[in-house]
Amino acid sequence: MMTAIQYFWRHPLAEQVREEGREQGRLQARREMTLRIIEWRGIPVTDAIRERVSTCTDLDQLEAWAQRAVRAADAEELFAVED
């Protein structure tokens, strides 16, 4: 007989919760990577830029910003060419 706990982990709602957690993890990792690249390059990061990157919920946008961070002369260049 299946226990309630075992049933819960197989329930579609549980899978949805797990996927949302994975998505949040991917977003957080991409945000941190973008900010780290800028910081590693010795570019100052203002609170406004940190806030904008930290609140972004679009993985593709974060990827574009991370790519720009590699070549940017200053942190504002991340947002210079919005899609």
PyMOL Python script that loads the backbone (N, CA, C, O; Angstrom):
from pymol import cmd

cmd.read_pdbstr("""\
ATOM      1  N   MET A   1       0.836  -1.182   0.000  1.00  0.00           N
ATOM      2  CA  MET A   1       0.000   0.000   0.000  1.00  0.00           C
ATOM      3  C   MET A   1       0.886   1.252   0.000  1.00  0.00           C
ATOM      4  O   MET A   1       1.887   1.314   0.715  1.00  0.00           O
ATOM      5  N   MET A   2       0.515   2.226  -0.793  1.00  0.00           N
ATOM      6  CA  MET A   2       1.278   3.462  -0.917  1.00  0.00           C
ATOM      7  C   MET A   2       0.912   4.415   0.219  1.00  0.00           C
ATOM      8  O   MET A   2      -0.264   4.621   0.518  1.00  0.00           O
ATOM      9  N   THR A   3       1.928   4.987   0.842  1.00  0.00           N
ATOM     10  CA  THR A   3       1.648   5.959   1.901  1.00  0.00           C
ATOM     11  C   THR A   3       1.291   7.304   1.277  1.00  0.00           C
ATOM     12  O   THR A   3       1.516   7.524   0.087  1.00  0.00           O
ATOM     13  N   ALA A   4       0.740   8.192   2.080  1.00  0.00           N
ATOM     14  CA  ALA A   4       0.359   9.515   1.591  1.00  0.00           C
ATOM     15  C   ALA A   4       1.575  10.285   1.081  1.00  0.00           C
ATOM     16  O   ALA A   4       1.479  10.997   0.082  1.00  0.00           O
ATOM     17  N   ILE A   5       2.705  10.152   1.751  1.00  0.00           N
ATOM     18  CA  ILE A   5       3.913  10.858   1.340  1.00  0.00           C
ATOM     19  C   ILE A   5       4.379  10.363  -0.026  1.00  0.00           C
ATOM     20  O   ILE A   5       4.705  11.167  -0.899  1.00  0.00           O
ATOM     21  N   GLN A   6       4.411   9.054  -0.215  1.00  0.00           N
ATOM     22  CA  GLN A   6       4.825   8.513  -1.504  1.00  0.00           C
ATOM     23  C   GLN A   6       3.880   8.985  -2.610  1.00  0.00           C
ATOM     24  O   GLN A   6       4.324   9.311  -3.711  1.00  0.00           O
ATOM     25  N   TYR A   7       2.591   9.021  -2.321  1.00  0.00           N
ATOM     26  CA  TYR A   7       1.621   9.473  -3.308  1.00  0.00           C
ATOM     27  C   TYR A   7       1.880  10.942  -3.661  1.00  0.00           C
ATOM     28  O   TYR A   7       1.846  11.318  -4.833  1.00  0.00           O
ATOM     29  N   PHE A   8       2.138  11.762  -2.651  1.00  0.00           N
ATOM     30  CA  PHE A   8       2.344  13.184  -2.897  1.00  0.00           C
ATOM     31  C   PHE A   8       3.481  13.403  -3.886  1.00  0.00           C
ATOM     32  O   PHE A   8       3.336  14.214  -4.800  1.00  0.00           O
ATOM     33  N   TRP A   9       4.595  12.714  -3.738  1.00  0.00           N
ATOM     34  CA  TRP A   9       5.746  12.935  -4.616  1.00  0.00           C
ATOM     35  C   TRP A   9       5.480  12.520  -6.052  1.00  0.00           C
ATOM     36  O   TRP A   9       6.191  12.941  -6.964  1.00  0.00           O
ATOM     37  N   ARG A  10       4.455  11.692  -6.260  1.00  0.00           N
ATOM     38  CA  ARG A  10       4.099  11.285  -7.626  1.00  0.00           C
ATOM     39  C   ARG A  10       2.999  12.159  -8.210  1.00  0.00           C
ATOM     40  O   ARG A  10       2.707  12.076  -9.403  1.00  0.00           O
ATOM     41  N   HIS A  11       2.399  12.981  -7.395  1.00  0.00           N
ATOM     42  CA  HIS A  11       1.282  13.816  -7.819  1.00  0.00           C
ATOM     43  C   HIS A  11       1.769  14.911  -8.785  1.00  0.00           C
ATOM     44  O   HIS A  11       2.859  15.453  -8.598  1.00  0.00           O
ATOM     45  N   PRO A  12       0.972  15.238  -9.812  1.00  0.00           N
ATOM     46  CA  PRO A  12       1.373  16.280 -10.759  1.00  0.00           C
ATOM     47  C   PRO A  12       1.673  17.629 -10.082  1.00  0.00           C
ATOM     48  O   PRO A  12       2.548  18.366 -10.535  1.00  0.00           O
ATOM     49  N   LEU A  13       0.962  17.946  -9.018  1.00  0.00           N
ATOM     50  CA  LEU A  13       1.221  19.195  -8.303  1.00  0.00           C
ATOM     51  C   LEU A  13       2.624  19.191  -7.707  1.00  0.00           C
ATOM     52  O   LEU A  13       3.306  20.216  -7.719  1.00  0.00           O
ATOM     53  N   ALA A  14       3.057  18.048  -7.187  1.00  0.00           N
ATOM     54  CA  ALA A  14       4.405  17.955  -6.628  1.00  0.00           C
ATOM     55  C   ALA A  14       5.447  18.162  -7.717  1.00  0.00           C
ATOM     56  O   ALA A  14       6.462  18.818  -7.485  1.00  0.00           O
ATOM     57  N   GLU A  15       5.209  17.615  -8.893  1.00  0.00           N
ATOM     58  CA  GLU A  15       6.147  17.807 -10.008  1.00  0.00           C
ATOM     59  C   GLU A  15       6.186  19.271 -10.413  1.00  0.00           C
ATOM     60  O   GLU A  15       7.254  19.800 -10.724  1.00  0.00           O
ATOM     61  N   GLN A  16       5.038  19.929 -10.413  1.00  0.00           N
ATOM     62  CA  GLN A  16       4.986  21.353 -10.748  1.00  0.00           C
ATOM     63  C   GLN A  16       5.797  22.162  -9.730  1.00  0.00           C
ATOM     64  O   GLN A  16       6.539  23.068 -10.110  1.00  0.00           O
ATOM     65  N   VAL A  17       5.660  21.841  -8.457  1.00  0.00           N
ATOM     66  CA  VAL A  17       6.407  22.534  -7.408  1.00  0.00           C
ATOM     67  C   VAL A  17       7.907  22.305  -7.597  1.00  0.00           C
ATOM     68  O   VAL A  17       8.700  23.238  -7.469  1.00  0.00           O
ATOM     69  N   ARG A  18       8.294  21.069  -7.901  1.00  0.00           N
ATOM     70  CA  ARG A  18       9.714  20.780  -8.133  1.00  0.00           C
ATOM     71  C   ARG A  18      10.242  21.555  -9.336  1.00  0.00           C
ATOM     72  O   ARG A  18      11.343  22.103  -9.281  1.00  0.00           O
ATOM     73  N   GLU A  19       9.475  21.607 -10.417  1.00  0.00           N
ATOM     74  CA  GLU A  19       9.921  22.321 -11.620  1.00  0.00           C
ATOM     75  C   GLU A  19      10.035  23.813 -11.342  1.00  0.00           C
ATOM     76  O   GLU A  19      10.973  24.455 -11.816  1.00  0.00           O
ATOM     77  N   GLU A  20       9.108  24.373 -10.591  1.00  0.00           N
ATOM     78  CA  GLU A  20       9.197  25.792 -10.238  1.00  0.00           C
ATOM     79  C   GLU A  20      10.458  26.056  -9.415  1.00  0.00           C
ATOM     80  O   GLU A  20      11.111  27.086  -9.580  1.00  0.00           O
ATOM     81  N   GLY A  21      10.789  25.131  -8.540  1.00  0.00           N
ATOM     82  CA  GLY A  21      12.014  25.261  -7.755  1.00  0.00           C
ATOM     83  C   GLY A  21      13.255  25.206  -8.629  1.00  0.00           C
ATOM     84  O   GLY A  21      14.200  25.968  -8.422  1.00  0.00           O
ATOM     85  N   ARG A  22      13.255  24.308  -9.607  1.00  0.00           N
ATOM     86  CA  ARG A  22      14.389  24.217 -10.541  1.00  0.00           C
ATOM     87  C   ARG A  22      14.507  25.496 -11.360  1.00  0.00           C
ATOM     88  O   ARG A  22      15.610  25.995 -11.583  1.00  0.00           O
ATOM     89  N   GLU A  23      13.379  26.024 -11.805  1.00  0.00           N
ATOM     90  CA  GLU A  23      13.379  27.267 -12.585  1.00  0.00           C
ATOM     91  C   GLU A  23      13.934  28.422 -11.752  1.00  0.00           C
ATOM     92  O   GLU A  23      14.732  29.217 -12.249  1.00  0.00           O
ATOM     93  N   GLN A  24      13.518  28.517 -10.498  1.00  0.00           N
ATOM     94  CA  GLN A  24      14.025  29.566  -9.617  1.00  0.00           C
ATOM     95  C   GLN A  24      15.537  29.405  -9.420  1.00  0.00           C
ATOM     96  O   GLN A  24      16.266  30.396  -9.365  1.00  0.00           O
ATOM     97  N   GLY A  25      15.997  28.175  -9.315  1.00  0.00           N
ATOM     98  CA  GLY A  25      17.425  27.914  -9.176  1.00  0.00           C
ATOM     99  C   GLY A  25      18.202  28.359 -10.409  1.00  0.00           C
ATOM    100  O   GLY A  25      19.283  28.936 -10.293  1.00  0.00           O
ATOM    101  N   ARG A  26      17.649  28.088 -11.588  1.00  0.00           N
ATOM    102  CA  ARG A  26      18.307  28.510 -12.832  1.00  0.00           C
ATOM    103  C   ARG A  26      18.360  30.036 -12.914  1.00  0.00           C
ATOM    104  O   ARG A  26      19.381  30.609 -13.294  1.00  0.00           O
ATOM    105  N   LEU A  27      17.261  30.684 -12.558  1.00  0.00           N
ATOM    106  CA  LEU A  27      17.233  32.152 -12.575  1.00  0.00           C
ATOM    107  C   LEU A  27      18.273  32.725 -11.624  1.00  0.00           C
ATOM    108  O   LEU A  27      19.028  33.627 -11.988  1.00  0.00           O
ATOM    109  N   GLN A  28      18.311  32.203 -10.412  1.00  0.00           N
ATOM    110  CA  GLN A  28      19.247  32.728  -9.410  1.00  0.00           C
ATOM    111  C   GLN A  28      20.693  32.523  -9.853  1.00  0.00           C
ATOM    112  O   GLN A  28      21.528  33.412  -9.684  1.00  0.00           O
ATOM    113  N   ALA A  29      20.986  31.371 -10.409  1.00  0.00           N
ATOM    114  CA  ALA A  29      22.348  31.101 -10.880  1.00  0.00           C
ATOM    115  C   ALA A  29      22.737  32.055 -12.002  1.00  0.00           C
ATOM    116  O   ALA A  29      23.862  32.553 -12.030  1.00  0.00           O
ATOM    117  N   ARG A  30      21.819  32.312 -12.924  1.00  0.00           N
ATOM    118  CA  ARG A  30      22.103  33.218 -14.055  1.00  0.00           C
ATOM    119  C   ARG A  30      22.281  34.644 -13.560  1.00  0.00           C
ATOM    120  O   ARG A  30      23.154  35.363 -14.046  1.00  0.00           O
ATOM    121  N   ARG A  31      21.458  35.065 -12.592  1.00  0.00           N
ATOM    122  CA  ARG A  31      21.611  36.413 -12.024  1.00  0.00           C
ATOM    123  C   ARG A  31      22.984  36.564 -11.389  1.00  0.00           C
ATOM    124  O   ARG A  31      23.690  37.542 -11.637  1.00  0.00           O
ATOM    125  N   GLU A  32      23.356  35.592 -10.570  1.00  0.00           N
ATOM    126  CA  GLU A  32      24.640  35.653  -9.875  1.00  0.00           C
ATOM    127  C   GLU A  32      25.795  35.645 -10.863  1.00  0.00           C
ATOM    128  O   GLU A  32      26.774  36.369 -10.678  1.00  0.00           O
ATOM    129  N   MET A  33      25.693  34.835 -11.909  1.00  0.00           N
ATOM    130  CA  MET A  33      26.747  34.765 -12.913  1.00  0.00           C
ATOM    131  C   MET A  33      26.917  36.120 -13.593  1.00  0.00           C
ATOM    132  O   MET A  33      28.044  36.583 -13.772  1.00  0.00           O
ATOM    133  N   THR A  34      25.828  36.753 -13.969  1.00  0.00           N
ATOM    134  CA  THR A  34      25.890  38.046 -14.643  1.00  0.00           C
ATOM    135  C   THR A  34      26.587  39.079 -13.768  1.00  0.00           C
ATOM    136  O   THR A  34      27.470  39.800 -14.234  1.00  0.00           O
ATOM    137  N   LEU A  35      26.191  39.150 -12.505  1.00  0.00           N
ATOM    138  CA  LEU A  35      26.805  40.122 -11.592  1.00  0.00           C
ATOM    139  C   LEU A  35      28.268  39.794 -11.324  1.00  0.00           C
ATOM    140  O   LEU A  35      29.098  40.698 -11.229  1.00  0.00           O
ATOM    141  N   ARG A  36      28.587  38.524 -11.202  1.00  0.00           N
ATOM    142  CA  ARG A  36      29.982  38.120 -10.949  1.00  0.00           C
ATOM    143  C   ARG A  36      30.899  38.492 -12.105  1.00  0.00           C
ATOM    144  O   ARG A  36      32.016  38.962 -11.890  1.00  0.00           O
ATOM    145  N   ILE A  37      30.432  38.285 -13.318  1.00  0.00           N
ATOM    146  CA  ILE A  37      31.258  38.623 -14.486  1.00  0.00           C
ATOM    147  C   ILE A  37      31.636  40.097 -14.429  1.00  0.00           C
ATOM    148  O   ILE A  37      32.797  40.451 -14.635  1.00  0.00           O
ATOM    149  N   ILE A  38      30.662  40.954 -14.152  1.00  0.00           N
ATOM    150  CA  ILE A  38      30.935  42.392 -14.084  1.00  0.00           C
ATOM    151  C   ILE A  38      31.931  42.681 -12.967  1.00  0.00           C
ATOM    152  O   ILE A  38      32.899  43.419 -13.156  1.00  0.00           O
ATOM    153  N   GLU A  39      31.680  42.089 -11.805  1.00  0.00           N
ATOM    154  CA  GLU A  39      32.555  42.333 -10.658  1.00  0.00           C
ATOM    155  C   GLU A  39      33.961  41.799 -10.909  1.00  0.00           C
ATOM    156  O   GLU A  39      34.938  42.459 -10.556  1.00  0.00           O
ATOM    157  N   TRP A  40      34.083  40.612 -11.514  1.00  0.00           N
ATOM    158  CA  TRP A  40      35.398  40.032 -11.809  1.00  0.00           C
ATOM    159  C   TRP A  40      36.197  40.939 -12.727  1.00  0.00           C
ATOM    160  O   TRP A  40      37.424  41.001 -12.644  1.00  0.00           O
ATOM    161  N   ARG A  41      35.496  41.634 -13.594  1.00  0.00           N
ATOM    162  CA  ARG A  41      36.168  42.522 -14.536  1.00  0.00           C
ATOM    163  C   ARG A  41      36.509  43.862 -13.896  1.00  0.00           C
ATOM    164  O   ARG A  41      37.071  44.738 -14.554  1.00  0.00           O
ATOM    165  N   GLY A  42      36.176  44.027 -12.625  1.00  0.00           N
ATOM    166  CA  GLY A  42      36.514  45.265 -11.916  1.00  0.00           C
ATOM    167  C   GLY A  42      35.592  46.422 -12.226  1.00  0.00           C
ATOM    168  O   GLY A  42      35.939  47.578 -11.984  1.00  0.00           O
ATOM    169  N   ILE A  43      34.418  46.124 -12.759  1.00  0.00           N
ATOM    170  CA  ILE A  43      33.453  47.169 -13.104  1.00  0.00           C
ATOM    171  C   ILE A  43      32.524  47.392 -11.909  1.00  0.00           C
ATOM    172  O   ILE A  43      31.940  46.436 -11.399  1.00  0.00           O
ATOM    173  N   PRO A  44      32.381  48.631 -11.460  1.00  0.00           N
ATOM    174  CA  PRO A  44      31.490  48.909 -10.328  1.00  0.00           C
ATOM    175  C   PRO A  44      30.031  48.581 -10.674  1.00  0.00           C
ATOM    176  O   PRO A  44      29.566  48.850 -11.782  1.00  0.00           O
ATOM    177  N   VAL A  45      29.332  48.003  -9.714  1.00  0.00           N
ATOM    178  CA  VAL A  45      27.925  47.654  -9.885  1.00  0.00           C
ATOM    179  C   VAL A  45      27.115  48.500  -8.905  1.00  0.00           C
ATOM    180  O   VAL A  45      27.257  48.365  -7.690  1.00  0.00           O
ATOM    181  N   THR A  46      26.275  49.364  -9.439  1.00  0.00           N
ATOM    182  CA  THR A  46      25.438  50.205  -8.581  1.00  0.00           C
ATOM    183  C   THR A  46      24.296  49.383  -7.997  1.00  0.00           C
ATOM    184  O   THR A  46      23.992  48.290  -8.474  1.00  0.00           O
ATOM    185  N   ASP A  47      23.675  49.924  -6.964  1.00  0.00           N
ATOM    186  CA  ASP A  47      22.512  49.252  -6.374  1.00  0.00           C
ATOM    187  C   ASP A  47      21.391  49.102  -7.397  1.00  0.00           C
ATOM    188  O   ASP A  47      20.691  48.089  -7.405  1.00  0.00           O
ATOM    189  N   ALA A  48      21.217  50.102  -8.257  1.00  0.00           N
ATOM    190  CA  ALA A  48      20.152  50.051  -9.271  1.00  0.00           C
ATOM    191  C   ALA A  48      20.401  48.910 -10.260  1.00  0.00           C
ATOM    192  O   ALA A  48      19.468  48.205 -10.645  1.00  0.00           O
ATOM    193  N   ILE A  49      21.648  48.734 -10.666  1.00  0.00           N
ATOM    194  CA  ILE A  49      21.965  47.653 -11.611  1.00  0.00           C
ATOM    195  C   ILE A  49      21.822  46.302 -10.924  1.00  0.00           C
ATOM    196  O   ILE A  49      21.269  45.366 -11.500  1.00  0.00           O
ATOM    197  N   ARG A  50      22.318  46.200  -9.694  1.00  0.00           N
ATOM    198  CA  ARG A  50      22.182  44.956  -8.943  1.00  0.00           C
ATOM    199  C   ARG A  50      20.692  44.597  -8.791  1.00  0.00           C
ATOM    200  O   ARG A  50      20.313  43.436  -8.947  1.00  0.00           O
ATOM    201  N   GLU A  51      19.871  45.577  -8.494  1.00  0.00           N
ATOM    202  CA  GLU A  51      18.426  45.350  -8.327  1.00  0.00           C
ATOM    203  C   GLU A  51      17.791  44.893  -9.634  1.00  0.00           C
ATOM    204  O   GLU A  51      16.982  43.965  -9.641  1.00  0.00           O
ATOM    205  N   ARG A  52      18.152  45.541 -10.742  1.00  0.00           N
ATOM    206  CA  ARG A  52      17.560  45.176 -12.032  1.00  0.00           C
ATOM    207  C   ARG A  52      17.910  43.742 -12.413  1.00  0.00           C
ATOM    208  O   ARG A  52      17.044  42.986 -12.854  1.00  0.00           O
ATOM    209  N   VAL A  53      19.164  43.369 -12.246  1.00  0.00           N
ATOM    210  CA  VAL A  53      19.583  42.005 -12.568  1.00  0.00           C
ATOM    211  C   VAL A  53      18.946  41.015 -11.593  1.00  0.00           C
ATOM    212  O   VAL A  53      18.480  39.952 -12.004  1.00  0.00           O
ATOM    213  N   SER A  54      18.924  41.358 -10.317  1.00  0.00           N
ATOM    214  CA  SER A  54      18.423  40.446  -9.279  1.00  0.00           C
ATOM    215  C   SER A  54      16.926  40.200  -9.350  1.00  0.00           C
ATOM    216  O   SER A  54      16.436  39.206  -8.813  1.00  0.00           O
ATOM    217  N   THR A  55      16.191  41.093 -10.005  1.00  0.00           N
ATOM    218  CA  THR A  55      14.736  40.918 -10.093  1.00  0.00           C
ATOM    219  C   THR A  55      14.270  40.418 -11.460  1.00  0.00           C
ATOM    220  O   THR A  55      13.076  40.196 -11.661  1.00  0.00           O
ATOM    221  N   CYS A  56      15.197  40.240 -12.396  1.00  0.00           N
ATOM    222  CA  CYS A  56      14.832  39.756 -13.730  1.00  0.00           C
ATOM    223  C   CYS A  56      14.362  38.299 -13.642  1.00  0.00           C
ATOM    224  O   CYS A  56      14.984  37.479 -12.968  1.00  0.00           O
ATOM    225  N   THR A  57      13.271  37.990 -14.322  1.00  0.00           N
ATOM    226  CA  THR A  57      12.724  36.633 -14.314  1.00  0.00           C
ATOM    227  C   THR A  57      12.743  35.986 -15.704  1.00  0.00           C
ATOM    228  O   THR A  57      12.053  34.994 -15.941  1.00  0.00           O
ATOM    229  N   ASP A  58      13.529  36.548 -16.612  1.00  0.00           N
ATOM    230  CA  ASP A  58      13.609  36.050 -17.985  1.00  0.00           C
ATOM    231  C   ASP A  58      15.004  35.460 -18.215  1.00  0.00           C
ATOM    232  O   ASP A  58      15.990  36.192 -18.299  1.00  0.00           O
ATOM    233  N   LEU A  59      15.074  34.136 -18.315  1.00  0.00           N
ATOM    234  CA  LEU A  59      16.369  33.467 -18.503  1.00  0.00           C
ATOM    235  C   LEU A  59      17.091  33.946 -19.755  1.00  0.00           C
ATOM    236  O   LEU A  59      18.307  34.136 -19.732  1.00  0.00           O
ATOM    237  N   ASP A  60      16.362  34.144 -20.844  1.00  0.00           N
ATOM    238  CA  ASP A  60      16.988  34.600 -22.087  1.00  0.00           C
ATOM    239  C   ASP A  60      17.584  35.994 -21.925  1.00  0.00           C
ATOM    240  O   ASP A  60      18.675  36.263 -22.427  1.00  0.00           O
ATOM    241  N   GLN A  61      16.874  36.882 -21.228  1.00  0.00           N
ATOM    242  CA  GLN A  61      17.388  38.229 -20.996  1.00  0.00           C
ATOM    243  C   GLN A  61      18.634  38.180 -20.128  1.00  0.00           C
ATOM    244  O   GLN A  61      19.609  38.884 -20.395  1.00  0.00           O
ATOM    245  N   LEU A  62      18.607  37.355 -19.095  1.00  0.00           N
ATOM    246  CA  LEU A  62      19.781  37.212 -18.229  1.00  0.00           C
ATOM    247  C   LEU A  62      20.974  36.677 -19.002  1.00  0.00           C
ATOM    248  O   LEU A  62      22.105  37.107 -18.773  1.00  0.00           O
ATOM    249  N   GLU A  63      20.735  35.751 -19.908  1.00  0.00           N
ATOM    250  CA  GLU A  63      21.812  35.214 -20.749  1.00  0.00           C
ATOM    251  C   GLU A  63      22.409  36.316 -21.621  1.00  0.00           C
ATOM    252  O   GLU A  63      23.628  36.423 -21.750  1.00  0.00           O
ATOM    253  N   ALA A  64      21.540  37.137 -22.219  1.00  0.00           N
ATOM    254  CA  ALA A  64      22.022  38.239 -23.058  1.00  0.00           C
ATOM    255  C   ALA A  64      22.853  39.213 -22.229  1.00  0.00           C
ATOM    256  O   ALA A  64      23.899  39.679 -22.683  1.00  0.00           O
ATOM    257  N   TRP A  65      22.397  39.523 -21.021  1.00  0.00           N
ATOM    258  CA  TRP A  65      23.147  40.436 -20.157  1.00  0.00           C
ATOM    259  C   TRP A  65      24.498  39.832 -19.773  1.00  0.00           C
ATOM    260  O   TRP A  65      25.504  40.541 -19.743  1.00  0.00           O
ATOM    261  N   ALA A  66      24.531  38.534 -19.481  1.00  0.00           N
ATOM    262  CA  ALA A  66      25.792  37.874 -19.119  1.00  0.00           C
ATOM    263  C   ALA A  66      26.773  37.949 -20.287  1.00  0.00           C
ATOM    264  O   ALA A  66      27.962  38.195 -20.084  1.00  0.00           O
ATOM    265  N   GLN A  67      26.282  37.737 -21.501  1.00  0.00           N
ATOM    266  CA  GLN A  67      27.151  37.823 -22.678  1.00  0.00           C
ATOM    267  C   GLN A  67      27.680  39.240 -22.856  1.00  0.00           C
ATOM    268  O   GLN A  67      28.852  39.426 -23.183  1.00  0.00           O
ATOM    269  N   ARG A  68      26.832  40.234 -22.647  1.00  0.00           N
ATOM    270  CA  ARG A  68      27.276  41.626 -22.753  1.00  0.00           C
ATOM    271  C   ARG A  68      28.272  41.966 -21.657  1.00  0.00           C
ATOM    272  O   ARG A  68      29.185  42.761 -21.876  1.00  0.00           O
ATOM    273  N   ALA A  69      28.106  41.373 -20.477  1.00  0.00           N
ATOM    274  CA  ALA A  69      28.984  41.661 -19.342  1.00  0.00           C
ATOM    275  C   ALA A  69      30.434  41.312 -19.657  1.00  0.00           C
ATOM    276  O   ALA A  69      31.355  41.923 -19.115  1.00  0.00           O
ATOM    277  N   VAL A  70      30.633  40.337 -20.523  1.00  0.00           N
ATOM    278  CA  VAL A  70      31.986  39.910 -20.887  1.00  0.00           C
ATOM    279  C   VAL A  70      32.743  41.021 -21.617  1.00  0.00           C
ATOM    280  O   VAL A  70      33.963  41.125 -21.491  1.00  0.00           O
ATOM    281  N   ARG A  71      32.026  41.852 -22.378  1.00  0.00           N
ATOM    282  CA  ARG A  71      32.677  42.882 -23.186  1.00  0.00           C
ATOM    283  C   ARG A  71      32.360  44.308 -22.754  1.00  0.00           C
ATOM    284  O   ARG A  71      32.951  45.250 -23.282  1.00  0.00           O
ATOM    285  N   ALA A  72      31.457  44.490 -21.823  1.00  0.00           N
ATOM    286  CA  ALA A  72      30.996  45.830 -21.445  1.00  0.00           C
ATOM    287  C   ALA A  72      32.119  46.662 -20.824  1.00  0.00           C
ATOM    288  O   ALA A  72      32.949  46.149 -20.073  1.00  0.00           O
ATOM    289  N   ALA A  73      32.125  47.946 -21.151  1.00  0.00           N
ATOM    290  CA  ALA A  73      33.082  48.873 -20.547  1.00  0.00           C
ATOM    291  C   ALA A  73      32.569  49.354 -19.187  1.00  0.00           C
ATOM    292  O   ALA A  73      33.353  49.691 -18.300  1.00  0.00           O
ATOM    293  N   ASP A  74      31.245  49.379 -19.038  1.00  0.00           N
ATOM    294  CA  ASP A  74      30.644  49.710 -17.749  1.00  0.00           C
ATOM    295  C   ASP A  74      29.336  48.936 -17.620  1.00  0.00           C
ATOM    296  O   ASP A  74      28.816  48.409 -18.603  1.00  0.00           O
ATOM    297  N   ALA A  75      28.816  48.874 -16.407  1.00  0.00           N
ATOM    298  CA  ALA A  75      27.646  48.029 -16.130  1.00  0.00           C
ATOM    299  C   ALA A  75      26.404  48.478 -16.885  1.00  0.00           C
ATOM    300  O   ALA A  75      25.543  47.655 -17.195  1.00  0.00           O
ATOM    301  N   GLU A  76      26.296  49.762 -17.184  1.00  0.00           N
ATOM    302  CA  GLU A  76      25.119  50.264 -17.915  1.00  0.00           C
ATOM    303  C   GLU A  76      25.009  49.665 -19.323  1.00  0.00           C
ATOM    304  O   GLU A  76      23.921  49.590 -19.893  1.00  0.00           O
ATOM    305  N   GLU A  77      26.147  49.242 -19.869  1.00  0.00           N
ATOM    306  CA  GLU A  77      26.126  48.639 -21.213  1.00  0.00           C
ATOM    307  C   GLU A  77      25.332  47.338 -21.261  1.00  0.00           C
ATOM    308  O   GLU A  77      24.932  46.904 -22.341  1.00  0.00           O
ATOM    309  N   LEU A  78      25.099  46.714 -20.121  1.00  0.00           N
ATOM    310  CA  LEU A  78      24.273  45.502 -20.111  1.00  0.00           C
ATOM    311  C   LEU A  78      22.909  45.788 -20.716  1.00  0.00           C
ATOM    312  O   LEU A  78      22.335  44.959 -21.422  1.00  0.00           O
ATOM    313  N   PHE A  79      22.403  46.980 -20.424  1.00  0.00           N
ATOM    314  CA  PHE A  79      21.030  47.328 -20.804  1.00  0.00           C
ATOM    315  C   PHE A  79      20.960  48.227 -22.025  1.00  0.00           C
ATOM    316  O   PHE A  79      19.871  48.672 -22.389  1.00  0.00           O
ATOM    317  N   ALA A  80      22.081  48.509 -22.667  1.00  0.00           N
ATOM    318  CA  ALA A  80      22.127  49.459 -23.771  1.00  0.00           C
ATOM    319  C   ALA A  80      21.307  49.003 -24.974  1.00  0.00           C
ATOM    320  O   ALA A  80      20.713  49.831 -25.665  1.00  0.00           O
ATOM    321  N   VAL A  81      21.269  47.714 -25.230  1.00  0.00           N
ATOM    322  CA  VAL A  81      20.562  47.183 -26.400  1.00  0.00           C
ATOM    323  C   VAL A  81      19.487  46.240 -25.900  1.00  0.00           C
ATOM    324  O   VAL A  81      19.702  45.031 -25.819  1.00  0.00           O
ATOM    325  N   GLU A  82      18.342  46.785 -25.568  1.00  0.00           N
ATOM    326  CA  GLU A  82      17.242  45.937 -25.083  1.00  0.00           C
ATOM    327  C   GLU A  82      16.586  45.238 -26.256  1.00  0.00           C
ATOM    328  O   GLU A  82      16.418  45.820 -27.327  1.00  0.00           O
ATOM    329  N   ASP A  83      16.214  43.978 -26.043  1.00  0.00           N
ATOM    330  CA  ASP A  83      15.563  43.181 -27.110  1.00  0.00           C
ATOM    331  C   ASP A  83      14.127  43.576 -27.248  1.00  0.00           C
ATOM    332  O   ASP A  83      13.413  43.025 -28.086  1.00  0.00           O
TER     333      ASP A  83
END
""", "prot")
cmd.dss("prot")
cmd.show_as("cartoon", "prot")
cmd.util.cbc("prot")
cmd.orient("prot")
